[in-house]
Amino acid sequence: MSVMSAAEQYKILTENAAEIITEDEFKKKLKKSVAENKPLRCKLGIDPSAPDLHLGHAVVLHKLRQFQELGHHIIIILGDFTGRLGDPTGRSEMRKQLSEEEVLENARTYQDQIFNILDKDKTEMVFNSEWLAKLNFADVIELASTLTVARMMEREDFSKRYRENTAIGIHEFFYPLMQGYDSIAIKADIEFGATEQKFNLLMGRHLQREYNHEPQIAFTMPILVGTDGKQKMSKSLGNYIGITEAPDQIYGKVMSIADDQMAEYYHLATSLTTEEVNSILESVKNNSLHPRDAKMRLAREIVSLYHGKRAAEEAEVQFKQVFQKREMPSEMDSYQYTAPAGIIKVMVDSGLASSKSEARRLVEQNGVKIDGKTVDSIDLELTEKKEQIIQVGKRKFARILIS
């Protein structure tokens, strides 16, 4: 455990938090933790509903890292059981249930990626099927009896769908109950989540009281807006920055955000202190630091978190070379094909597009160039036996050799 006082810990741990329910209870738990030299049990539940983590997910993980560095015990619950059901939070329609195979495959990826932020040796990782799969029907009825339908309908997504006469599956009501039961199973002192998870986190407090446990603290963090500056970061919306993306891709995406997003990204996506961030933002405000230079610092900080300082410096050199000097990158991946090679297949195989549908969309939006010339047909076939440079958007390049 840290030798730091409860008051000192409170000051650090509450930075950038959106809401803590309740702050007085949190202070008491910290004081008790210090007095007894006993770490708090800090829970984060993650449903592996997609294969990759992005900076939006990382906001909560970095807060957990702060708790971890102060000696508290971090428990990551991979929702292999709840993940098959799917969290209805923020949904305007019933979520498609994932297969067990899909959930487990995504979970394996999450296990690797989470430790880009958390200390693997100091993190406990469990699957909630360990206890949820063992509940019999009588247990489930007992769990459901602790809550009324009226209380469940307080959730904004449920009430909105009800008003709009959109289907709500009975099974969806069980999601917050299961997530809350996770807190009972691991005896959580604190549960973390984004602001949109508040209902689920409060459900944990409710159920713990029902089962005669001391209620956990609900600790919410802000939602990071995506690179479009409009909606929350999401892979499905294409406005995300993946934590395992290549350094130059992360750097370039950060540089693409609007200037007025910098403050949010500095506070939520870097490891800089509040004082350091405020100093940078004040320098921009009083014109002693150009916004472009502040954004380049931001990009370096974020790349450094996941790839190291050297990779961040190299990404910056690459960015300047491509964008400021309008040159091609000095290094790019090379691929060889036999003529004729369809442009869509080449883009997917080379990683310039994640799927055929994305490749078609990029071509139709005039976002693809070959040797500087815009590709105007999704049916284009590369037949000339020579080396060509394919560019997608402003940041993706590949060297293609047709033989």
N, C-alpha and C positions, 0 to 999 in steps of 0.2 A: 504493500500500500504506500501511497505518496505521503510524505511528511507534511504536505501542504495543508493548511487549515481548511475547515469547511467553508469559511467565508471566501477564501482565495479560490477554492475550487468552484464555488458558485459563480463567481465573477467570470471565470474562464468558460465554464460549461454553458452558461446561459447566453453567450455571445451569438448573435444571429438567429437565435431560436424564435419561432413564430409564436408559440404558446406553450405554457407549462401548467398542467393541471394536477395539483395546485402548487403554486410556488412555495407556500408555507410548508406543505408536506415534503416538498423536495429539500428544503433547507433542513428540516428535521431528520430526513433520511441521511443527508450528508453528515450532519453532526453525529448521528448514531454510528455511521460508518467509520468516522474518524475516531470516535471514542472507543469503539470496540475493535478497531483495526480490522474491520471486515468489509470486503469490497461489495459494492452494490451489484445486483444481478440485472444486467442490462440486456433487454430483448429486442431483436429486430426480426420480424417475420418477412420473408421474401418468397413470393410465389413465382417459380420459374416459368412464366408465361411467354417469354421471348428468350432467344439464345444469347443476347449480349446486354451488358450493362453500359449505361452512358452517364454523362456528367450529372444528369438529373438524379439518378440513383445514388451517385457518389456524394451528394450533399449530406444525406443522413449518415453514410458510411464514414465520412470525415469527422462528423460529430462523435460517432462511436469511437473513432481513433483517439479523440481527445480524452474521452472517459477511460479508454484502455491505457493511455499513457499516464493517467493519474492512478492506475492500479485497480480499476474496477473490472468486473468480469463480464465479458461480452459473449452473448449467446445468439448465434444466427440460426433461426429456424427456417430451414428450406421446406416450403409447403408442398411436399410431394403429394399430400392428401388434399389439402385445400386448393392446390394448384389445378387439380383435375376438375374442380368445380368452377373456379375462376371468381375473382373478386368483382362484385357488381358495382363497386364504387365508381361513380362518374359515367356509368353506362346508360345509354339511351335505349338499349335493347338487350335482350337476353344474350349472355356471353356463351359462345360455343365452348362446350366442355372439351378439354384436352385429354388425349389418351395417356395412360400410365407411361408408355414408352416416350412420348413427346416431353412429358414433364421431367422424367429422369435424365433425358439427353440434355435438356436445358439446364438442369440442376448441376450436371457435371461441369458445364461451361461456367456457371456462376461460381462454383467452388474454386475454380482456377482464378477467375477475375477478381473476386472479393479480396483476395490476399495481395492485390496490387495496392490496397489501402490499409487493410488491417494486418496486424501481426499474427501470422498463422499459429505460432507457438502459444499465443495467449488467447486464442479464440476457440470457443466451443461451437461446433456445428452439428446440428441434429436435424432429423427429418420428423415432421409431425405425424407421420403415419405410425410412428412408434407407440403413440398413445391413442390417436383418433381411430385407427383401424381396429383397436381392441374394444372400443365401446360397443355394447350390445344395444338392442332397440330400447330396452328399459332405461339404459343410461341416457340415450338420446332424448327420450320423452321427458326425463327428469331435467335435462339441460334446457329443453325448449320451454318447460313450464315456468322457468324463471323470468320469462319476458312476454310482454303482451304484443299483439299485432299492432296496436296503436303506437307503441314505442318504436317498433320496427319501421312503421310508416313515417316516423319523424325524419328518416334519412331522405335527403333532398332527391336523390336519384329515384328512390322508390316512389315517393309522393308525386314526383313529376311524371313518371311513367304511368301511375295510376290515373292521374288527371287526364293524361293524353290517351287513355285506354290502350296502353301498350302492355304487352304480356309481361308478367312477373312470375317466374317459376317459384314454386314453394321451396325448392332446393336452394334458391338464392338467399332465402331468409336464414339458412343454416350457416352461411359463410361467416358472418360476424360472430355467431355463437362458437363456431369452431376456432376462430382466431382468438377469441376471448378465452376459450378453454386451454389454448396453448399457454397462456399466462399462468393458469392454475398448475398445469403440468410441470412447468419449470420454476415455479415460485418467483416470478419476475418482480423486481422492485421498480423497474422503469421499462416502459415500452416506447419505442421510437417509430416515427412515421412522418410522411408528408402531411400538410394541413388537410388534404382531402381524406386522410385516414382517421380523422378525429373520432368519428362515430365508432369505428372498430376498436380504437384504443380505449375509448370510454366503456365499451362493452367488456373489455378485460377487467376494468375496475369494478363494474357491476357484478360480474360473475365471481370475482374473487371475494367480494363481500358475501354473496349468496352461499359460497362454499367455506365461509369463515376464515378467509385469508386476509392479510393486510393488503389493502388496495394499492396497485401500482401507480406510479406517476405517468401521466400521458404527456409525452415530450414530442411536440411537432416542429418540423422544420419547413421553411418556405419551399414552394415549388419553383424550380428553375424554368424560366421561359426559354423556349428553343431559339435557334439561330434566326428564325423568321421574325422574332420580336413580338409575336402575337399569342401563340398557343404554348402550352407546357411542352417541354422537350419529350419527343416521342419518336421512336424509330418508324412507326407506321406513317407518321406525318412527314418524315424525311428532314426534320429540323433538329436532329440530334448530333451529338459529338460522342462517339464511342470511346471508352477509356482504353480499349486495345487497338484502336485505329493507329495507323502509321503516324510517326511524329509530324511529317509534313502535312498530313491530312488534318490532324488536330490543329496544328498551327494555322493553316489556311482557313479552317472553319471559324476559329476564334476571330481571325482578322476580318471575317465577313459580317460579324454582328454589328449592329448600329452603335454609335458612340454612346447613346443614352442607356445602353444595356451594360456598359462596362462596370458600373458600380455594383450591380447585382452579381455579375460574374466574379468580380474581385472578391466580394464578401463570401459568396457561396461555393466557388469552384477553385479557390486557391488556399494555400496554407498560411498566407500572410496574416499578421495580426490586424485587429481593427485599427490600431494606431497607424500601422504601415499603409493600410489601404486608404485611410482618411487623408494621410499626407500626400499620397499620389493623386487622389481625386481633387484635393485642394490646389495642387500644383497645376492641374488641368484647368481648374476654374479660374485661377488668377493668371493664366496664360504663360506661366513659366515652364510648362511641359506641354508639348503638342499632343493632341488626342491620338494621333497615329503612333507616337512613341509610347504613350501609355498603353495602347492596345497591343503593341509589340511586346511590351513588358508582360502584359497579361497572358499573351500566347506562350511566351517563354515559361512563365510560372506554371501554367497548366500542363504543358508538354513535359516539363521537368518532373512533375508529380508522378507521371506514369512511365516515362522513358529515360529520365535522368537529364542532368544539366547539359552534357555534351550533345545529346540528341536534340535538345531544344535549340542549342546554338547552331547546329547543322541545319535544322529546319528553318531557322531564321535566314541563314545564308541562302538556302534554296528558295525561300519565299521572295527575298529581294531580287534574286537572279531572274525568277520567273515573272514577277509582277512589277517590280520597280524598273528593271532593265528590259522587260518584255522578251526575255530569252527562254528557251526550253531548259528544263532541269538538266544538269550535267549527267545525272544517272537516272535510269528508269528501267523497269523490268522489260525483258525481251521475250517474245514468243514467236514460234515458227509454225506456219501452216502450209498446207498444200493447196494450190489453186484448184477450183474456186473456193474461197472462204467467205461465208456470209457475215456481214457486219454485226448482226445480232449475236451470233454464236461467238464471234471473236471477242466482243465486248464482255460477254458473260464469262467466257473461259479465262480471260485475262484479268478479271476482277474490276473492270471499268464500270460494270453494272452488276447488281446483285441478283438480277433475274431477267428473263427475256422480256417480261412486261415493262420493267424499268428501262431496259435498253431501247425498246420501241418508243417509250414515252420521251426519252432523252433525244432520240433522233427526230421525232415529230416536233419537238420543241426547239429544234435547231441548236441543240447543245452539244453536238458531236462534230469534230473536225478531223480530217485526214490531211496531214501536211499543210495545215492552215486553211483548207477549203472545207466549208460546211457540208456535211452529209445531208442529202435531201430525200433519201428513200430508205425505208426499213428493209427493202429487198436488195440493197446494194451488195454486190459480190466483189471481193478483192481478187483480181486475176493477174495483175501485173507482177511479174517475178522480180520483186525488188523490196527494199526496206522502206517502211512507211511509219510515220508517227501518228498515232491516234490520240486525240485530246478530247476529254469529256469535261465539260464545264471549264473552270479556271484552274483546277488543281490536279486533275488526274491525267497521266500520260502513260502510254505504253508503246514500245518499239515492236513493230510487227514485220516479220520477214516472210514473204510469200515465195514458195519454191515450187 
